[in-house]
């Protein structure tokens, strides 16, 4: 016999002090709104940083400079992807197309780079 107490879904409700007030909004919904606004703002900032890094990449003069700028652009684009996921946006293909992200940058997303020891 299966113990149904452990398999039944549990309904969770916030404590009564977080229930809707006479004004129609609860402290919990106000907090959720503030968190959503902050995530959207952080997403916008991440997009601006990625755009700037991609612009700098197009102005690279030497191969060495291009390597460094490609790494920097990959770091900023990766941060943008993470922030998008935090907002519930999972598909990255539209971002790659919209920002015109080069394949060299996409190939380096999430890659850890070796850092030279200090003093070397």
Beta strands, then each sheet from edge to edge (+ up, - down):
end
